[in-house]
Amino acid sequence: MIYKMHIAASRVEGEAEGELKGQATLLLKLLGLRFGSVSPSIRARVTTAKPEQIDAWAEQILTAATLDEVLAA
């Protein structure tokens, strides 16, 4: 029983990590399309961000005039 609970918890954690990675990948793609090449430091910042931060940046990408404005959110 404990083994099954551990497996289920691991699966949920893995799914959350996969979803976050997918969000970061999509945001980086959109940033590149909107503002051009994304620096390695910005890539690192996005890939290590919390889900809430990625959501905030994703909302800003539609109205921000610059990459700096997106990341100020």
N, CA, C and O atoms as a Maestro MAE file, in Angstrom:
{
 s_m_m2io_version
 :::
 2.0.0
}

f_m_ct {
 s_m_title
 :::
 protein
 m_atom[292] {
  # First column is atom index #
  i_m_mmod_type
  r_m_x_coord
  r_m_y_coord
  r_m_z_coord
  i_m_residue_number
  s_m_chain_name
  s_m_pdb_residue_name
  s_m_pdb_atom_name
  i_m_atomic_number
  :::
  1 25 0.819 -1.201 0.000 1 A "MET " " N  " 7
  2 3 0.000 0.000 0.000 1 A "MET " " CA " 6
  3 2 0.862 1.264 0.000 1 A "MET " " C  " 6
  4 15 0.606 2.194 -0.765 1 A "MET " " O  " 8
  5 25 1.871 1.294 0.850 2 A "ILE " " N  " 7
  6 3 2.762 2.449 0.907 2 A "ILE " " CA " 6
  7 2 3.488 2.615 -0.418 2 A "ILE " " C  " 6
  8 15 3.695 3.735 -0.883 2 A "ILE " " O  " 8
  9 25 3.872 1.504 -1.022 3 A "TYR " " N  " 7
  10 3 4.552 1.541 -2.314 3 A "TYR " " CA " 6
  11 2 3.664 2.188 -3.372 3 A "TYR " " C  " 6
  12 15 4.137 3.010 -4.157 3 A "TYR " " O  " 8
  13 25 2.385 1.827 -3.402 4 A "LYS " " N  " 7
  14 3 1.452 2.392 -4.380 4 A "LYS " " CA " 6
  15 2 1.259 3.886 -4.147 4 A "LYS " " C  " 6
  16 15 1.153 4.659 -5.099 4 A "LYS " " O  " 8
  17 25 1.214 4.289 -2.880 5 A "MET " " N  " 7
  18 3 1.079 5.707 -2.565 5 A "MET " " CA " 6
  19 2 2.311 6.473 -3.026 5 A "MET " " C  " 6
  20 15 2.197 7.585 -3.540 5 A "MET " " O  " 8
  21 25 3.475 5.889 -2.845 6 A "HIS " " N  " 7
  22 3 4.724 6.523 -3.276 6 A "HIS " " CA " 6
  23 2 4.753 6.657 -4.795 6 A "HIS " " C  " 6
  24 15 5.149 7.698 -5.320 6 A "HIS " " O  " 8
  25 25 4.341 5.623 -5.493 7 A "ILE " " N  " 7
  26 3 4.299 5.648 -6.958 7 A "ILE " " CA " 6
  27 2 3.332 6.737 -7.430 7 A "ILE " " C  " 6
  28 15 3.647 7.490 -8.352 7 A "ILE " " O  " 8
  29 25 2.168 6.818 -6.806 8 A "ALA " " N  " 7
  30 3 1.173 7.827 -7.197 8 A "ALA " " CA " 6
  31 2 1.701 9.235 -6.945 8 A "ALA " " C  " 6
  32 15 1.520 10.122 -7.780 8 A "ALA " " O  " 8
  33 25 2.346 9.446 -5.811 9 A "ALA " " N  " 7
  34 3 2.909 10.769 -5.493 9 A "ALA " " CA " 6
  35 2 4.016 11.122 -6.473 9 A "ALA " " C  " 6
  36 15 4.115 12.270 -6.908 9 A "ALA " " O  " 8
  37 25 4.841 10.158 -6.821 10 A "SER " " N  " 7
  38 3 5.914 10.391 -7.789 10 A "SER " " CA " 6
  39 2 5.349 10.749 -9.158 10 A "SER " " C  " 6
  40 15 5.885 11.615 -9.850 10 A "SER " " O  " 8
  41 25 4.280 10.091 -9.540 11 A "ARG " " N  " 7
  42 3 3.639 10.370 -10.833 11 A "ARG " " CA " 6
  43 2 3.095 11.793 -10.865 11 A "ARG " " C  " 6
  44 15 3.277 12.503 -11.854 11 A "ARG " " O  " 8
  45 25 2.441 12.209 -9.809 12 A "VAL " " N  " 7
  46 3 1.879 13.558 -9.734 12 A "VAL " " CA " 6
  47 2 3.010 14.587 -9.796 12 A "VAL " " C  " 6
  48 15 2.908 15.587 -10.507 12 A "VAL " " O  " 8
  49 25 4.069 14.342 -9.063 13 A "GLU " " N  " 7
  50 3 5.210 15.257 -9.068 13 A "GLU " " CA " 6
  51 2 5.831 15.334 -10.464 13 A "GLU " " C  " 6
  52 15 6.171 16.419 -10.935 13 A "GLU " " O  " 8
  53 25 5.977 14.204 -11.111 14 A "GLY " " N  " 7
  54 3 6.542 14.172 -12.461 14 A "GLY " " CA " 6
  55 2 5.669 14.898 -13.466 14 A "GLY " " C  " 6
  56 15 6.176 15.586 -14.352 14 A "GLY " " O  " 8
  57 25 4.364 14.747 -13.333 15 A "GLU " " N  " 7
  58 3 3.439 15.443 -14.229 15 A "GLU " " CA " 6
  59 2 3.526 16.950 -14.035 15 A "GLU " " C  " 6
  60 15 3.499 17.703 -15.009 15 A "GLU " " O  " 8
  61 25 3.630 17.394 -12.794 16 A "ALA " " N  " 7
  62 3 3.743 18.824 -12.508 16 A "ALA " " CA " 6
  63 2 5.039 19.383 -13.088 16 A "ALA " " C  " 6
  64 15 5.048 20.471 -13.663 16 A "ALA " " O  " 8
  65 25 6.127 18.642 -12.937 17 A "GLU " " N  " 7
  66 3 7.408 19.088 -13.494 17 A "GLU " " CA " 6
  67 2 7.347 19.150 -15.010 17 A "GLU " " C  " 6
  68 15 7.884 20.076 -15.616 17 A "GLU " " O  " 8
  69 25 6.701 18.178 -15.623 18 A "GLY " " N  " 7
  70 3 6.557 18.166 -17.071 18 A "GLY " " CA " 6
  71 2 5.714 19.324 -17.569 18 A "GLY " " C  " 6
  72 15 6.030 19.931 -18.593 18 A "GLY " " O  " 8
  73 25 4.651 19.631 -16.858 19 A "GLU " " N  " 7
  74 3 3.790 20.750 -17.233 19 A "GLU " " CA " 6
  75 2 4.552 22.070 -17.132 19 A "GLU " " C  " 6
  76 15 4.448 22.920 -18.016 19 A "GLU " " O  " 8
  77 25 5.313 22.240 -16.059 20 A "LEU " " N  " 7
  78 3 6.100 23.458 -15.874 20 A "LEU " " CA " 6
  79 2 7.152 23.598 -16.976 20 A "LEU " " C  " 6
  80 15 7.364 24.691 -17.501 20 A "LEU " " O  " 8
  81 25 7.800 22.500 -17.320 21 A "LYS " " N  " 7
  82 3 8.791 22.538 -18.393 21 A "LYS " " CA " 6
  83 2 8.128 22.928 -19.716 21 A "LYS " " C  " 6
  84 15 8.695 23.698 -20.492 21 A "LYS " " O  " 8
  85 25 6.948 22.406 -19.968 22 A "GLY " " N  " 7
  86 3 6.219 22.752 -21.180 22 A "GLY " " CA " 6
  87 2 5.829 24.220 -21.219 22 A "GLY " " C  " 6
  88 15 5.910 24.857 -22.269 22 A "GLY " " O  " 8
  89 25 5.410 24.757 -20.090 23 A "GLN " " N  " 7
  90 3 5.062 26.182 -20.015 23 A "GLN " " CA " 6
  91 2 6.286 27.045 -20.285 23 A "GLN " " C  " 6
  92 15 6.206 28.028 -21.021 23 A "GLN " " O  " 8
  93 25 7.415 26.681 -19.691 24 A "ALA " " N  " 7
  94 3 8.648 27.445 -19.887 24 A "ALA " " CA " 6
  95 2 9.085 27.379 -21.347 24 A "ALA " " C  " 6
  96 15 9.511 28.385 -21.915 24 A "ALA " " O  " 8
  97 25 8.981 26.210 -21.949 25 A "THR " " N  " 7
  98 3 9.362 26.049 -23.350 25 A "THR " " CA " 6
  99 2 8.488 26.914 -24.253 25 A "THR " " C  " 6
  100 15 8.995 27.574 -25.160 25 A "THR " " O  " 8
  101 25 7.189 26.914 -24.012 26 A "LEU " " N  " 7
  102 3 6.280 27.725 -24.813 26 A "LEU " " CA " 6
  103 2 6.563 29.215 -24.623 26 A "LEU " " C  " 6
  104 15 6.584 29.972 -25.594 26 A "LEU " " O  " 8
  105 25 6.779 29.633 -23.387 27 A "LEU " " N  " 7
  106 3 7.074 31.039 -23.133 27 A "LEU " " CA " 6
  107 2 8.352 31.454 -23.849 27 A "LEU " " C  " 6
  108 15 8.396 32.526 -24.453 27 A "LEU " " O  " 8
  109 25 9.385 30.633 -23.794 28 A "LEU " " N  " 7
  110 3 10.634 30.957 -24.480 28 A "LEU " " CA " 6
  111 2 10.420 31.065 -25.991 28 A "LEU " " C  " 6
  112 15 11.000 31.936 -26.640 28 A "LEU " " O  " 8
  113 25 9.611 30.205 -26.535 29 A "LYS " " N  " 7
  114 3 9.313 30.263 -27.974 29 A "LYS " " CA " 6
  115 2 8.606 31.572 -28.308 29 A "LYS " " C  " 6
  116 15 8.963 32.244 -29.276 29 A "LYS " " O  " 8
  117 25 7.611 31.931 -27.513 30 A "LEU " " N  " 7
  118 3 6.875 33.165 -27.757 30 A "LEU " " CA " 6
  119 2 7.764 34.398 -27.585 30 A "LEU " " C  " 6
  120 15 7.667 35.348 -28.362 30 A "LEU " " O  " 8
  121 25 8.618 34.384 -26.582 31 A "LEU " " N  " 7
  122 3 9.550 35.502 -26.391 31 A "LEU " " CA " 6
  123 2 10.461 35.648 -27.601 31 A "LEU " " C  " 6
  124 15 10.707 36.759 -28.069 31 A "LEU " " O  " 8
  125 25 10.954 34.537 -28.103 32 A "GLY " " N  " 7
  126 3 11.818 34.570 -29.275 32 A "GLY " " CA " 6
  127 2 11.096 35.091 -30.509 32 A "GLY " " C  " 6
  128 15 11.659 35.872 -31.276 32 A "GLY " " O  " 8
  129 25 9.863 34.668 -30.703 33 A "LEU " " N  " 7
  130 3 9.089 35.133 -31.849 33 A "LEU " " CA " 6
  131 2 8.770 36.625 -31.752 33 A "LEU " " C  " 6
  132 15 8.769 37.339 -32.755 33 A "LEU " " O  " 8
  133 25 8.503 37.077 -30.543 34 A "ARG " " N  " 7
  134 3 8.094 38.475 -30.352 34 A "ARG " " CA " 6
  135 2 9.269 39.438 -30.307 34 A "ARG " " C  " 6
  136 15 9.198 40.534 -30.863 34 A "ARG " " O  " 8
  137 25 10.365 39.028 -29.639 35 A "PHE " " N  " 7
  138 3 11.460 39.959 -29.383 35 A "PHE " " CA " 6
  139 2 12.794 39.546 -29.997 35 A "PHE " " C  " 6
  140 15 13.788 40.254 -29.836 35 A "PHE " " O  " 8
  141 25 12.833 38.440 -30.681 36 A "GLY " " N  " 7
  142 3 14.090 37.971 -31.267 36 A "GLY " " CA " 6
  143 2 14.810 37.020 -30.321 36 A "GLY " " C  " 6
  144 15 14.223 36.497 -29.374 36 A "GLY " " O  " 8
  145 25 16.071 36.812 -30.592 37 A "SER " " N  " 7
  146 3 16.878 35.854 -29.837 37 A "SER " " CA " 6
  147 2 16.824 36.107 -28.331 37 A "SER " " C  " 6
  148 15 16.926 37.247 -27.876 37 A "SER " " O  " 8
  149 25 16.666 35.040 -27.577 38 A "VAL " " N  " 7
  150 3 16.611 35.115 -26.113 38 A "VAL " " CA " 6
  151 2 17.965 34.668 -25.568 38 A "VAL " " C  " 6
  152 15 18.456 33.592 -25.908 38 A "VAL " " O  " 8
  153 25 18.555 35.495 -24.730 39 A "SER " " N  " 7
  154 3 19.885 35.211 -24.189 39 A "SER " " CA " 6
  155 2 19.872 33.996 -23.268 39 A "SER " " C  " 6
  156 15 18.830 33.630 -22.725 39 A "SER " " O  " 8
  157 25 21.036 33.375 -23.096 40 A "PRO " " N  " 7
  158 3 21.122 32.245 -22.167 40 A "PRO " " CA " 6
  159 2 20.706 32.606 -20.736 40 A "PRO " " C  " 6
  160 15 20.136 31.774 -20.031 40 A "PRO " " O  " 8
  161 25 20.984 33.827 -20.309 41 A "SER " " N  " 7
  162 3 20.614 34.216 -18.942 41 A "SER " " CA " 6
  163 2 19.090 34.310 -18.799 41 A "SER " " C  " 6
  164 15 18.538 33.943 -17.761 41 A "SER " " O  " 8
  165 25 18.415 34.803 -19.842 42 A "ILE " " N  " 7
  166 3 16.949 34.851 -19.804 42 A "ILE " " CA " 6
  167 2 16.382 33.438 -19.867 42 A "ILE " " C  " 6
  168 15 15.417 33.126 -19.170 42 A "ILE " " O  " 8
  169 25 16.975 32.581 -20.700 43 A "ARG " " N  " 7
  170 3 16.539 31.177 -20.765 43 A "ARG " " CA " 6
  171 2 16.631 30.529 -19.386 43 A "ARG " " C  " 6
  172 15 15.706 29.845 -18.949 43 A "ARG " " O  " 8
  173 25 17.747 30.750 -18.710 44 A "ALA " " N  " 7
  174 3 17.934 30.171 -17.373 44 A "ALA " " CA " 6
  175 2 16.899 30.721 -16.400 44 A "ALA " " C  " 6
  176 15 16.354 29.985 -15.577 44 A "ALA " " O  " 8
  177 25 16.637 32.007 -16.499 45 A "ARG " " N  " 7
  178 3 15.654 32.633 -15.601 45 A "ARG " " CA " 6
  179 2 14.263 32.031 -15.810 45 A "ARG " " C  " 6
  180 15 13.548 31.756 -14.847 45 A "ARG " " O  " 8
  181 25 13.888 31.829 -17.069 46 A "VAL " " N  " 7
  182 3 12.564 31.270 -17.370 46 A "VAL " " CA " 6
  183 2 12.473 29.810 -16.947 46 A "VAL " " C  " 6
  184 15 11.472 29.395 -16.363 46 A "VAL " " O  " 8
  185 25 13.511 29.025 -17.238 47 A "THR " " N  " 7
  186 3 13.431 27.591 -16.939 47 A "THR " " CA " 6
  187 2 13.507 27.275 -15.452 47 A "THR " " C  " 6
  188 15 13.182 26.162 -15.039 47 A "THR " " O  " 8
  189 25 13.929 28.234 -14.650 48 A "THR " " N  " 7
  190 3 13.984 28.011 -13.202 48 A "THR " " CA " 6
  191 2 12.874 28.750 -12.443 48 A "THR " " C  " 6
  192 15 12.819 28.709 -11.214 48 A "THR " " O  " 8
  193 25 12.000 29.420 -13.185 49 A "ALA " " N  " 7
  194 3 10.929 30.204 -12.553 49 A "ALA " " CA " 6
  195 2 9.824 29.314 -12.004 49 A "ALA " " C  " 6
  196 15 9.624 28.187 -12.455 49 A "ALA " " O  " 8
  197 25 9.131 29.837 -11.042 50 A "LYS " " N  " 7
  198 3 7.953 29.178 -10.470 50 A "LYS " " CA " 6
  199 2 6.777 29.323 -11.445 50 A "LYS " " C  " 6
  200 15 6.763 30.245 -12.260 50 A "LYS " " O  " 8
  201 25 5.802 28.428 -11.369 51 A "PRO " " N  " 7
  202 3 4.652 28.494 -12.283 51 A "PRO " " CA " 6
  203 2 3.926 29.843 -12.269 51 A "PRO " " C  " 6
  204 15 3.491 30.325 -13.315 51 A "PRO " " O  " 8
  205 25 3.799 30.440 -11.106 52 A "GLU " " N  " 7
  206 3 3.103 31.722 -10.997 52 A "GLU " " CA " 6
  207 2 3.837 32.808 -11.777 52 A "GLU " " C  " 6
  208 15 3.210 33.665 -12.400 52 A "GLU " " O  " 8
  209 25 5.166 32.768 -11.740 53 A "GLN " " N  " 7
  210 3 5.960 33.759 -12.450 53 A "GLN " " CA " 6
  211 2 5.840 33.576 -13.959 53 A "GLN " " C  " 6
  212 15 5.717 34.551 -14.700 53 A "GLN " " O  " 8
  213 25 5.874 32.335 -14.405 54 A "ILE " " N  " 7
  214 3 5.718 32.063 -15.836 54 A "ILE " " CA " 6
  215 2 4.358 32.549 -16.318 54 A "ILE " " C  " 6
  216 15 4.256 33.113 -17.408 54 A "ILE " " O  " 8
  217 25 3.321 32.339 -15.528 55 A "ASP " " N  " 7
  218 3 1.984 32.825 -15.888 55 A "ASP " " CA " 6
  219 2 1.968 34.348 -16.010 55 A "ASP " " C  " 6
  220 15 1.392 34.891 -16.952 55 A "ASP " " O  " 8
  221 25 2.594 35.029 -15.067 56 A "ALA " " N  " 7
  222 3 2.636 36.497 -15.105 56 A "ALA " " CA " 6
  223 2 3.365 36.987 -16.354 56 A "ALA " " C  " 6
  224 15 2.905 37.914 -17.019 56 A "ALA " " O  " 8
  225 25 4.490 36.372 -16.669 57 A "TRP " " N  " 7
  226 3 5.236 36.762 -17.867 57 A "TRP " " CA " 6
  227 2 4.419 36.481 -19.125 57 A "TRP " " C  " 6
  228 15 4.410 37.286 -20.056 57 A "TRP " " O  " 8
  229 25 3.742 35.353 -19.151 58 A "ALA " " N  " 7
  230 3 2.947 34.989 -20.323 58 A "ALA " " CA " 6
  231 2 1.834 36.013 -20.570 58 A "ALA " " C  " 6
  232 15 1.525 36.330 -21.719 58 A "ALA " " O  " 8
  233 25 1.244 36.519 -19.511 59 A "GLU " " N  " 7
  234 3 0.217 37.545 -19.662 59 A "GLU " " CA " 6
  235 2 0.809 38.846 -20.197 59 A "GLU " " C  " 6
  236 15 0.182 39.531 -21.005 59 A "GLU " " O  " 8
  237 25 2.000 39.179 -19.753 60 A "GLN " " N  " 7
  238 3 2.640 40.432 -20.158 60 A "GLN " " CA " 6
  239 2 3.109 40.426 -21.609 60 A "GLN " " C  " 6
  240 15 3.223 41.485 -22.224 60 A "GLN " " O  " 8
  241 25 3.378 39.265 -22.153 61 A "ILE " " N  " 7
  242 3 3.933 39.193 -23.502 61 A "ILE " " CA " 6
  243 2 2.990 39.802 -24.540 61 A "ILE " " C  " 6
  244 15 3.437 40.247 -25.598 61 A "ILE " " O  " 8
  245 25 1.707 39.823 -24.248 62 A "LEU " " N  " 7
  246 3 0.737 40.359 -25.205 62 A "LEU " " CA " 6
  247 2 0.737 41.885 -25.261 62 A "LEU " " C  " 6
  248 15 0.398 42.462 -26.294 62 A "LEU " " O  " 8
  249 25 1.106 42.537 -24.179 63 A "THR " " N  " 7
  250 3 1.010 43.998 -24.126 63 A "THR " " CA " 6
  251 2 2.340 44.709 -23.981 63 A "THR " " C  " 6
  252 15 2.421 45.911 -24.236 63 A "THR " " O  " 8
  253 25 3.376 44.009 -23.581 64 A "ALA " " N  " 7
  254 3 4.670 44.643 -23.353 64 A "ALA " " CA " 6
  255 2 5.329 45.037 -24.677 64 A "ALA " " C  " 6
  256 15 5.205 44.332 -25.678 64 A "ALA " " O  " 8
  257 25 6.014 46.149 -24.666 65 A "ALA " " N  " 7
  258 3 6.718 46.627 -25.861 65 A "ALA " " CA " 6
  259 2 8.128 46.048 -25.951 65 A "ALA " " C  " 6
  260 15 8.709 45.989 -27.035 65 A "ALA " " O  " 8
  261 25 8.681 45.619 -24.810 66 A "THR " " N  " 7
  262 3 10.044 45.104 -24.784 66 A "THR " " CA " 6
  263 2 10.124 43.849 -23.921 66 A "THR " " C  " 6
  264 15 9.240 43.574 -23.110 66 A "THR " " O  " 8
  265 25 11.192 43.105 -24.111 67 A "LEU " " N  " 7
  266 3 11.431 41.926 -23.283 67 A "LEU " " CA " 6
  267 2 11.592 42.316 -21.823 67 A "LEU " " C  " 6
  268 15 11.122 41.604 -20.936 67 A "LEU " " O  " 8
  269 25 12.250 43.439 -21.564 68 A "ASP " " N  " 7
  270 3 12.417 43.900 -20.185 68 A "ASP " " CA " 6
  271 2 11.074 44.169 -19.514 68 A "ASP " " C  " 6
  272 15 10.906 43.906 -18.323 68 A "ASP " " O  " 8
  273 25 10.117 44.694 -20.281 69 A "GLU " " N  " 7
  274 3 8.784 44.939 -19.719 69 A "GLU " " CA " 6
  275 2 8.095 43.622 -19.359 69 A "GLU " " C  " 6
  276 15 7.405 43.544 -18.342 69 A "GLU " " O  " 8
  277 25 8.274 42.604 -20.173 70 A "VAL " " N  " 7
  278 3 7.690 41.295 -19.877 70 A "VAL " " CA " 6
  279 2 8.246 40.793 -18.552 70 A "VAL " " C  " 6
  280 15 7.496 40.381 -17.667 70 A "VAL " " O  " 8
  281 25 9.565 40.832 -18.429 71 A "LEU " " N  " 7
  282 3 10.214 40.249 -17.259 71 A "LEU " " CA " 6
  283 2 10.120 41.097 -16.015 71 A "LEU " " C  " 6
  284 15 10.508 40.655 -14.933 71 A "LEU " " O  " 8
  285 25 9.613 42.307 -16.148 72 A "ALA " " N  " 7
  286 3 9.411 43.168 -14.971 72 A "ALA " " CA " 6
  287 2 8.182 42.750 -14.189 72 A "ALA " " C  " 6
  288 15 8.020 43.141 -13.033 72 A "ALA " " O  " 8
  289 25 7.317 41.964 -14.804 73 A "ALA " " N  " 7
  290 3 6.072 41.551 -14.156 73 A "ALA " " CA " 6
  291 2 6.322 40.591 -13.018 73 A "ALA " " C  " 6
  292 15 5.377 40.146 -12.367 73 A "ALA " " O  " 8
  :::
 }
 m_bond[291] {
  # First column is bond index #
  i_m_from
  i_m_to
  i_m_order
  :::
  1 1 2 1
  2 2 3 1
  3 3 4 2
  4 3 5 1
  5 5 6 1
  6 6 7 1
  7 7 8 2
  8 7 9 1
  9 9 10 1
  10 10 11 1
  11 11 12 2
  12 11 13 1
  13 13 14 1
  14 14 15 1
  15 15 16 2
  16 15 17 1
  17 17 18 1
  18 18 19 1
  19 19 20 2
  20 19 21 1
  21 21 22 1
  22 22 23 1
  23 23 24 2
  24 23 25 1
  25 25 26 1
  26 26 27 1
  27 27 28 2
  28 27 29 1
  29 29 30 1
  30 30 31 1
  31 31 32 2
  32 31 33 1
  33 33 34 1
  34 34 35 1
  35 35 36 2
  36 35 37 1
  37 37 38 1
  38 38 39 1
  39 39 40 2
  40 39 41 1
  41 41 42 1
  42 42 43 1
  43 43 44 2
  44 43 45 1
  45 45 46 1
  46 46 47 1
  47 47 48 2
  48 47 49 1
  49 49 50 1
  50 50 51 1
  51 51 52 2
  52 51 53 1
  53 53 54 1
  54 54 55 1
  55 55 56 2
  56 55 57 1
  57 57 58 1
  58 58 59 1
  59 59 60 2
  60 59 61 1
  61 61 62 1
  62 62 63 1
  63 63 64 2
  64 63 65 1
  65 65 66 1
  66 66 67 1
  67 67 68 2
  68 67 69 1
  69 69 70 1
  70 70 71 1
  71 71 72 2
  72 71 73 1
  73 73 74 1
  74 74 75 1
  75 75 76 2
  76 75 77 1
  77 77 78 1
  78 78 79 1
  79 79 80 2
  80 79 81 1
  81 81 82 1
  82 82 83 1
  83 83 84 2
  84 83 85 1
  85 85 86 1
  86 86 87 1
  87 87 88 2
  88 87 89 1
  89 89 90 1
  90 90 91 1
  91 91 92 2
  92 91 93 1
  93 93 94 1
  94 94 95 1
  95 95 96 2
  96 95 97 1
  97 97 98 1
  98 98 99 1
  99 99 100 2
  100 99 101 1
  101 101 102 1
  102 102 103 1
  103 103 104 2
  104 103 105 1
  105 105 106 1
  106 106 107 1
  107 107 108 2
  108 107 109 1
  109 109 110 1
  110 110 111 1
  111 111 112 2
  112 111 113 1
  113 113 114 1
  114 114 115 1
  115 115 116 2
  116 115 117 1
  117 117 118 1
  118 118 119 1
  119 119 120 2
  120 119 121 1
  121 121 122 1
  122 122 123 1
  123 123 124 2
  124 123 125 1
  125 125 126 1
  126 126 127 1
  127 127 128 2
  128 127 129 1
  129 129 130 1
  130 130 131 1
  131 131 132 2
  132 131 133 1
  133 133 134 1
  134 134 135 1
  135 135 136 2
  136 135 137 1
  137 137 138 1
  138 138 139 1
  139 139 140 2
  140 139 141 1
  141 141 142 1
  142 142 143 1
  143 143 144 2
  144 143 145 1
  145 145 146 1
  146 146 147 1
  147 147 148 2
  148 147 149 1
  149 149 150 1
  150 150 151 1
  151 151 152 2
  152 151 153 1
  153 153 154 1
  154 154 155 1
  155 155 156 2
  156 155 157 1
  157 157 158 1
  158 158 159 1
  159 159 160 2
  160 159 161 1
  161 161 162 1
  162 162 163 1
  163 163 164 2
  164 163 165 1
  165 165 166 1
  166 166 167 1
  167 167 168 2
  168 167 169 1
  169 169 170 1
  170 170 171 1
  171 171 172 2
  172 171 173 1
  173 173 174 1
  174 174 175 1
  175 175 176 2
  176 175 177 1
  177 177 178 1
  178 178 179 1
  179 179 180 2
  180 179 181 1
  181 181 182 1
  182 182 183 1
  183 183 184 2
  184 183 185 1
  185 185 186 1
  186 186 187 1
  187 187 188 2
  188 187 189 1
  189 189 190 1
  190 190 191 1
  191 191 192 2
  192 191 193 1
  193 193 194 1
  194 194 195 1
  195 195 196 2
  196 195 197 1
  197 197 198 1
  198 198 199 1
  199 199 200 2
  200 199 201 1
  201 201 202 1
  202 202 203 1
  203 203 204 2
  204 203 205 1
  205 205 206 1
  206 206 207 1
  207 207 208 2
  208 207 209 1
  209 209 210 1
  210 210 211 1
  211 211 212 2
  212 211 213 1
  213 213 214 1
  214 214 215 1
  215 215 216 2
  216 215 217 1
  217 217 218 1
  218 218 219 1
  219 219 220 2
  220 219 221 1
  221 221 222 1
  222 222 223 1
  223 223 224 2
  224 223 225 1
  225 225 226 1
  226 226 227 1
  227 227 228 2
  228 227 229 1
  229 229 230 1
  230 230 231 1
  231 231 232 2
  232 231 233 1
  233 233 234 1
  234 234 235 1
  235 235 236 2
  236 235 237 1
  237 237 238 1
  238 238 239 1
  239 239 240 2
  240 239 241 1
  241 241 242 1
  242 242 243 1
  243 243 244 2
  244 243 245 1
  245 245 246 1
  246 246 247 1
  247 247 248 2
  248 247 249 1
  249 249 250 1
  250 250 251 1
  251 251 252 2
  252 251 253 1
  253 253 254 1
  254 254 255 1
  255 255 256 2
  256 255 257 1
  257 257 258 1
  258 258 259 1
  259 259 260 2
  260 259 261 1
  261 261 262 1
  262 262 263 1
  263 263 264 2
  264 263 265 1
  265 265 266 1
  266 266 267 1
  267 267 268 2
  268 267 269 1
  269 269 270 1
  270 270 271 1
  271 271 272 2
  272 271 273 1
  273 273 274 1
  274 274 275 1
  275 275 276 2
  276 275 277 1
  277 277 278 1
  278 278 279 1
  279 279 280 2
  280 279 281 1
  281 281 282 1
  282 282 283 1
  283 283 284 2
  284 283 285 1
  285 285 286 1
  286 286 287 1
  287 287 288 2
  288 287 289 1
  289 289 290 1
  290 290 291 1
  291 291 292 2
  :::
 }
}
